[in-house]
Amino acid sequence: MSDKTALNDIIAARIAQQGRITFAAFMEACLYEPGLGYYTSSGRKVGAEGDFYTSISVHASFGRVIAREIAQMWRCMDSPPEFTLVECGAGNGRLACDIMDYLGEREPAMYGGLELVLVEREPSLEAAQAELLAAHRERVRWLTPELFYGGSFSFSGCLYSNELIDALPVHRVVMTSEGLLEIYVTIKEGELAEEVGPLSTPVIADYLQRLDIRLHPGQQAEINLAAQEWLALAARVVRQGFVLTIDYGYPAVELFAAHRNLGTLLCYHRHQVEDNPYIRLGQQDITSHVDFTSLMQRGQELGLQTLWFGEQYRFLLAAGIVEELEEVERSNAGEEEKLRLRLALKKLIMPEGGMGDTFRVLIQSHGVPNPKLLCQRRIGG
Ligand SMILES: C[S@@+](CC[C@H](N)C(=O)[O-])C[C@H]1O[C@@H](n2cnc3c(N)ncnc32)[C@H](O)[C@@H]1O
């Protein structure tokens, strides 16, 4: 069976016309080429039937704990009569739905003045989102990325995302005896192939320099310039409030450590991890781990204060996942539901082999004096 798809011809034609392309341009096409990219073609599914699990597909308790923290953010802003929640990269809307369900049930005063804005690059997901969020119809609206990032929209509240940054196209570099070079995608003997060359933009070298990171000879790494651009746009839009980012990744010193000699680029297809991005173009997910240090540094320059950064398990424990479990245990939910929640809890917070350690949470604030969030509580204290 051939691993080639319709995207192969499109990318090959592009290279034939303009010469080699950056890996970021290649990844952009694989994920977002209209109608053919992984996120822009039909049939992509998250969860048991799909290619990968996200924390959201594990259990609603994940969204409910985030909702607890969002309600706390609202309190830190003196419980304003109006509060806007924005989700970027909302996927099928599951997380937004779990958050809205919780706020509707538990925080009626906040819910009364709540508006949810969904921003998703793939417009066809709106139908699935609308169906899941039917009970909250009056509170939801959609903004295209063009309108959202375009400059005229701004809001007070919280902008959150789950696994958005890891899905942004990255440049790839390698340290050689000639210095830092970029990895490009070209065609050799009719097949996609890699080729190294000078950096496509000096911003890449500046990126590593600002972090004081020097790669070791032979070491490869991904540079997510799109994440920096995204944060700059996001910072402009949040008039007052919080930016909550959940993703897998590390601080820069860990991400660019010598033992990660080949970087962190990975592909997912039907729950199998694949390290070859040049097969099944548009049919496998391509991701790379997030450099949280750069998000914090850049945020600081943009006026976003880092309030909290840490592993997902710490966030979930401090923000109330045990309380969630206790409530379900006390409720008249069936034994099966209780067991499901216990297993989900284990998966979401287990440091090794679970999602608790690889996933990190970053909360930044803008214009909120002295906020005290739930995740800042000492666990078990
Ligand atoms: C890995 S998926 C995560 C979906 C969902 N948040 C989840 O956790 O299941 C990333 C999503 O972000 C969307 N996306 C990518 N770039 C975006 C951007 N700049 N603004 C909004 N959505 C974007 C993609 O279309 C895709 O649906």
PDBQT file of the ligand as one rigid body, heavy atoms in Angstrom, charges set to zero:
ROOT
HETATM    1  C1  LIG A 401      -4.280  19.441  18.557  1.00  0.00    +0.000 C 
HETATM    2  S1  LIG A 401      -5.801  20.175  18.134  1.00  0.00    +0.000 S 
HETATM    3  C2  LIG A 401      -6.491  20.352  19.750  1.00  0.00    +0.000 C 
HETATM    4  C3  LIG A 401      -8.005  20.422  19.765  1.00  0.00    +0.000 C 
HETATM    5  C4  LIG A 401      -8.630  20.524  21.160  1.00  0.00    +0.000 C 
HETATM    6  N1  LIG A 401      -8.191  21.719  21.851  1.00  0.00    +0.000 N 
HETATM    7  C5  LIG A 401      -8.294  19.288  21.977  1.00  0.00    +0.000 C 
HETATM    8  O1  LIG A 401      -7.520  19.387  22.933  1.00  0.00    +0.000 OA
HETATM    9  O2  LIG A 401      -8.818  18.219  21.645  1.00  0.00    +0.000 OA
HETATM   10  C6  LIG A 401      -5.376  21.821  17.652  1.00  0.00    +0.000 C 
HETATM   11  C7  LIG A 401      -6.538  22.621  17.081  1.00  0.00    +0.000 C 
HETATM   12  O3  LIG A 401      -6.146  23.985  16.950  1.00  0.00    +0.000 OA
HETATM   13  C8  LIG A 401      -6.654  24.523  15.709  1.00  0.00    +0.000 C 
HETATM   14  N2  LIG A 401      -5.808  25.688  15.381  1.00  0.00    +0.000 N 
HETATM   15  C9  LIG A 401      -4.563  25.707  14.871  1.00  0.00    +0.000 A 
HETATM   16  N3  LIG A 401      -4.077  26.959  14.784  1.00  0.00    +0.000 NA
HETATM   17  C10 LIG A 401      -5.034  27.773  15.295  1.00  0.00    +0.000 A 
HETATM   18  C11 LIG A 401      -5.129  29.174  15.535  1.00  0.00    +0.000 A 
HETATM   19  N4  LIG A 401      -4.124  30.005  15.226  1.00  0.00    +0.000 N 
HETATM   20  N5  LIG A 401      -6.266  29.658  16.085  1.00  0.00    +0.000 NA
HETATM   21  C12 LIG A 401      -7.281  28.839  16.404  1.00  0.00    +0.000 A 
HETATM   22  N6  LIG A 401      -7.262  27.498  16.193  1.00  0.00    +0.000 NA
HETATM   23  C13 LIG A 401      -6.149  26.962  15.665  1.00  0.00    +0.000 A 
HETATM   24  C14 LIG A 401      -6.555  23.335  14.772  1.00  0.00    +0.000 C 
HETATM   25  O4  LIG A 401      -7.413  23.492  13.660  1.00  0.00    +0.000 OA
HETATM   26  C15 LIG A 401      -6.976  22.172  15.689  1.00  0.00    +0.000 C 
HETATM   27  O5  LIG A 401      -8.368  21.964  15.692  1.00  0.00    +0.000 OA
ENDROOT
TORSDOF 0
